[in-house]
Amino acid sequence: MAARLAETLGIDARRVGVKATTAERLDAVGRREGAVAQAVATLVRRA
């Protein structure tokens, strides 16, 4: 996944971090009654 994101962004894959976790038995997601996705990006403008 990191390689695909890096390719799309035109940057080195070493500059991309991807983490995943589960919500086992926590709320509707953990009980498999729902789904969730979250993304965070930090962008830095370079002169």
Backbone as XML, in Angstrom:
<?xml version="1.0"?>
<chain id="A" units="angstrom">
  <residue number="1" name="MET">
    <atom name="N" x="0.818" y="-1.183" z="0.000"/>
    <atom name="CA" x="0.000" y="0.000" z="0.000"/>
    <atom name="C" x="0.867" y="1.254" z="0.000"/>
  </residue>
  <residue number="2" name="ALA">
    <atom name="N" x="1.941" y="1.252" z="0.799"/>
    <atom name="CA" x="2.827" y="2.422" z="0.849"/>
    <atom name="C" x="3.440" y="2.686" z="-0.517"/>
  </residue>
  <residue number="3" name="ALA">
    <atom name="N" x="3.809" y="1.631" z="-1.221"/>
    <atom name="CA" x="4.409" y="1.794" z="-2.548"/>
    <atom name="C" x="3.421" y="2.419" z="-3.530"/>
  </residue>
  <residue number="4" name="ARG">
    <atom name="N" x="2.178" y="1.997" z="-3.476"/>
    <atom name="CA" x="1.152" y="2.561" z="-4.371"/>
    <atom name="C" x="0.895" y="4.033" z="-4.055"/>
  </residue>
  <residue number="5" name="LEU">
    <atom name="N" x="0.813" y="4.367" z="-2.767"/>
    <atom name="CA" x="0.620" y="5.767" z="-2.384"/>
    <atom name="C" x="1.798" y="6.618" z="-2.850"/>
  </residue>
  <residue number="6" name="ALA">
    <atom name="N" x="3.004" y="6.117" z="-2.636"/>
    <atom name="CA" x="4.193" y="6.856" z="-3.056"/>
    <atom name="C" x="4.212" y="7.070" z="-4.563"/>
  </residue>
  <residue number="7" name="GLU">
    <atom name="N" x="3.858" y="6.044" z="-5.301"/>
    <atom name="CA" x="3.819" y="6.165" z="-6.761"/>
    <atom name="C" x="2.796" y="7.217" z="-7.198"/>
  </residue>
  <residue number="8" name="THR">
    <atom name="N" x="1.636" y="7.186" z="-6.589"/>
    <atom name="CA" x="0.583" y="8.154" z="-6.916"/>
    <atom name="C" x="1.010" y="9.576" z="-6.587"/>
  </residue>
  <residue number="9" name="LEU">
    <atom name="N" x="1.705" y="9.737" z="-5.455"/>
    <atom name="CA" x="2.148" y="11.058" z="-5.026"/>
    <atom name="C" x="3.451" y="11.500" z="-5.678"/>
  </residue>
  <residue number="10" name="GLY">
    <atom name="N" x="4.130" y="10.569" z="-6.340"/>
    <atom name="CA" x="5.396" y="10.902" z="-6.982"/>
    <atom name="C" x="6.530" y="11.110" z="-5.989"/>
  </residue>
  <residue number="11" name="ILE">
    <atom name="N" x="6.521" y="10.346" z="-4.892"/>
    <atom name="CA" x="7.570" y="10.467" z="-3.880"/>
    <atom name="C" x="8.167" y="9.095" z="-3.596"/>
  </residue>
  <residue number="12" name="ASP">
    <atom name="N" x="9.282" y="9.070" z="-2.875"/>
    <atom name="CA" x="9.944" y="7.831" z="-2.502"/>
    <atom name="C" x="9.083" y="7.084" z="-1.483"/>
  </residue>
  <residue number="13" name="ALA">
    <atom name="N" x="8.966" y="5.778" z="-1.636"/>
    <atom name="CA" x="8.138" y="4.962" z="-0.738"/>
    <atom name="C" x="8.629" y="5.032" z="0.700"/>
  </residue>
  <residue number="14" name="ARG">
    <atom name="N" x="9.896" y="5.324" z="0.921"/>
    <atom name="CA" x="10.414" y="5.435" z="2.297"/>
    <atom name="C" x="9.847" y="6.641" z="3.025"/>
  </residue>
  <residue number="15" name="ARG">
    <atom name="N" x="9.201" y="7.544" z="2.302"/>
    <atom name="CA" x="8.602" y="8.732" z="2.921"/>
    <atom name="C" x="7.126" y="8.532" z="3.259"/>
  </residue>
  <residue number="16" name="VAL">
    <atom name="N" x="6.620" y="7.314" z="3.058"/>
    <atom name="CA" x="5.209" y="7.010" z="3.309"/>
    <atom name="C" x="5.119" y="6.001" z="4.446"/>
  </residue>
  <residue number="17" name="GLY">
    <atom name="N" x="4.257" y="6.271" z="5.423"/>
    <atom name="CA" x="4.019" y="5.339" z="6.516"/>
    <atom name="C" x="2.560" y="4.916" z="6.525"/>
  </residue>
  <residue number="18" name="VAL">
    <atom name="N" x="2.327" y="3.633" z="6.700"/>
    <atom name="CA" x="0.965" y="3.092" z="6.744"/>
    <atom name="C" x="0.849" y="2.239" z="7.999"/>
  </residue>
  <residue number="19" name="LYS">
    <atom name="N" x="-0.199" y="2.466" z="8.773"/>
    <atom name="CA" x="-0.458" y="1.687" z="9.985"/>
    <atom name="C" x="-1.870" y="1.140" z="9.925"/>
  </residue>
  <residue number="20" name="ALA">
    <atom name="N" x="-2.079" y="0.014" z="10.574"/>
    <atom name="CA" x="-3.419" y="-0.577" z="10.634"/>
    <atom name="C" x="-3.634" y="-1.154" z="12.021"/>
  </residue>
  <residue number="21" name="THR">
    <atom name="N" x="-4.887" y="-1.212" z="12.418"/>
    <atom name="CA" x="-5.239" y="-1.807" z="13.703"/>
    <atom name="C" x="-6.650" y="-2.369" z="13.601"/>
  </residue>
  <residue number="22" name="THR">
    <atom name="N" x="-7.062" y="-3.062" z="14.625"/>
    <atom name="CA" x="-8.423" y="-3.595" z="14.652"/>
    <atom name="C" x="-9.171" y="-2.969" z="15.820"/>
  </residue>
  <residue number="23" name="ALA">
    <atom name="N" x="-10.462" y="-3.130" z="15.781"/>
    <atom name="CA" x="-11.319" y="-2.641" z="16.869"/>
    <atom name="C" x="-12.073" y="-3.832" z="17.449"/>
  </residue>
  <residue number="24" name="GLU">
    <atom name="N" x="-11.312" y="-4.870" z="17.772"/>
    <atom name="CA" x="-11.926" y="-6.109" z="18.236"/>
    <atom name="C" x="-12.872" y="-5.887" z="19.406"/>
  </residue>
  <residue number="25" name="ARG">
    <atom name="N" x="-14.099" y="-6.216" z="19.184"/>
    <atom name="CA" x="-15.160" y="-6.157" z="20.193"/>
    <atom name="C" x="-15.391" y="-4.765" z="20.771"/>
  </residue>
  <residue number="26" name="LEU">
    <atom name="N" x="-14.996" y="-3.746" z="20.055"/>
    <atom name="CA" x="-15.242" y="-2.380" z="20.500"/>
    <atom name="C" x="-16.294" y="-1.756" z="19.596"/>
  </residue>
  <residue number="27" name="ASP">
    <atom name="N" x="-17.346" y="-1.304" z="20.122"/>
    <atom name="CA" x="-18.453" y="-0.642" z="19.432"/>
    <atom name="C" x="-18.941" y="-1.427" z="18.219"/>
  </residue>
  <residue number="28" name="ALA">
    <atom name="N" x="-19.685" y="-0.782" z="17.350"/>
    <atom name="CA" x="-20.296" y="-1.448" z="16.196"/>
    <atom name="C" x="-19.260" y="-2.016" z="15.234"/>
  </residue>
  <residue number="29" name="VAL">
    <atom name="N" x="-18.130" y="-1.354" z="15.091"/>
    <atom name="CA" x="-17.093" y="-1.830" z="14.174"/>
    <atom name="C" x="-16.517" y="-3.149" z="14.668"/>
  </residue>
  <residue number="30" name="GLY">
    <atom name="N" x="-16.185" y="-3.209" z="15.925"/>
    <atom name="CA" x="-15.623" y="-4.429" z="16.495"/>
    <atom name="C" x="-16.583" y="-5.602" z="16.481"/>
  </residue>
  <residue number="31" name="ARG">
    <atom name="N" x="-17.868" y="-5.295" z="16.537"/>
    <atom name="CA" x="-18.886" y="-6.349" z="16.485"/>
    <atom name="C" x="-19.263" y="-6.693" z="15.049"/>
  </residue>
  <residue number="32" name="ARG">
    <atom name="N" x="-18.553" y="-6.115" z="14.091"/>
    <atom name="CA" x="-18.786" y="-6.335" z="12.650"/>
    <atom name="C" x="-20.155" y="-5.852" z="12.208"/>
  </residue>
  <residue number="33" name="GLU">
    <atom name="N" x="-20.660" y="-4.816" z="12.859"/>
    <atom name="CA" x="-21.936" y="-4.208" z="12.489"/>
    <atom name="C" x="-21.728" y="-2.935" z="11.674"/>
  </residue>
  <residue number="34" name="GLY">
    <atom name="N" x="-20.499" y="-2.507" z="11.520"/>
    <atom name="CA" x="-20.209" y="-1.283" z="10.778"/>
    <atom name="C" x="-18.777" y="-1.297" z="10.285"/>
  </residue>
  <residue number="35" name="ALA">
    <atom name="N" x="-18.392" y="-0.250" z="9.595"/>
    <atom name="CA" x="-17.030" y="-0.124" z="9.063"/>
    <atom name="C" x="-16.556" y="1.305" z="9.264"/>
  </residue>
  <residue number="36" name="VAL">
    <atom name="N" x="-15.243" y="1.474" z="9.296"/>
    <atom name="CA" x="-14.679" y="2.806" z="9.468"/>
    <atom name="C" x="-13.360" y="2.891" z="8.699"/>
  </residue>
  <residue number="37" name="ALA">
    <atom name="N" x="-13.075" y="4.075" z="8.193"/>
    <atom name="CA" x="-11.789" y="4.344" z="7.537"/>
    <atom name="C" x="-11.329" y="5.723" z="7.978"/>
  </residue>
  <residue number="38" name="GLN">
    <atom name="N" x="-10.032" y="5.866" z="8.158"/>
    <atom name="CA" x="-9.490" y="7.143" z="8.610"/>
    <atom name="C" x="-8.156" y="7.362" z="7.915"/>
  </residue>
  <residue number="39" name="ALA">
    <atom name="N" x="-7.924" y="8.576" z="7.479"/>
    <atom name="CA" x="-6.657" y="8.920" z="6.830"/>
    <atom name="C" x="-6.158" y="10.248" z="7.380"/>
  </residue>
  <residue number="40" name="VAL">
    <atom name="N" x="-4.863" y="10.327" z="7.597"/>
    <atom name="CA" x="-4.230" y="11.552" z="8.065"/>
    <atom name="C" x="-3.030" y="11.802" z="7.174"/>
  </residue>
  <residue number="41" name="ALA">
    <atom name="N" x="-2.888" y="13.023" z="6.698"/>
    <atom name="CA" x="-1.749" y="13.372" z="5.852"/>
    <atom name="C" x="-1.104" y="14.649" z="6.380"/>
  </residue>
  <residue number="42" name="THR">
    <atom name="N" x="0.212" y="14.646" z="6.426"/>
    <atom name="CA" x="0.965" y="15.839" z="6.770"/>
    <atom name="C" x="1.694" y="16.292" z="5.526"/>
  </residue>
  <residue number="43" name="LEU">
    <atom name="N" x="1.392" y="17.471" z="5.074"/>
    <atom name="CA" x="2.009" y="18.017" z="3.854"/>
    <atom name="C" x="2.889" y="19.205" z="4.228"/>
  </residue>
  <residue number="44" name="VAL">
    <atom name="N" x="4.059" y="19.249" z="3.651"/>
    <atom name="CA" x="4.995" y="20.344" z="3.924"/>
    <atom name="C" x="5.388" y="20.975" z="2.593"/>
  </residue>
  <residue number="45" name="ARG">
    <atom name="N" x="5.187" y="22.281" z="2.504"/>
    <atom name="CA" x="5.584" y="22.996" z="1.296"/>
    <atom name="C" x="7.061" y="23.352" z="1.406"/>
  </residue>
  <residue number="46" name="ARG">
    <atom name="N" x="7.805" y="23.005" z="0.412"/>
    <atom name="CA" x="9.237" y="23.291" z="0.398"/>
    <atom name="C" x="9.524" y="24.372" z="-0.624"/>
  </residue>
  <residue number="47" name="ALA">
    <atom name="N" x="10.351" y="25.321" z="-0.237"/>
    <atom name="CA" x="10.673" y="26.449" z="-1.116"/>
    <atom name="C" x="11.699" y="26.051" z="-2.152"/>
  </residue>
</chain>
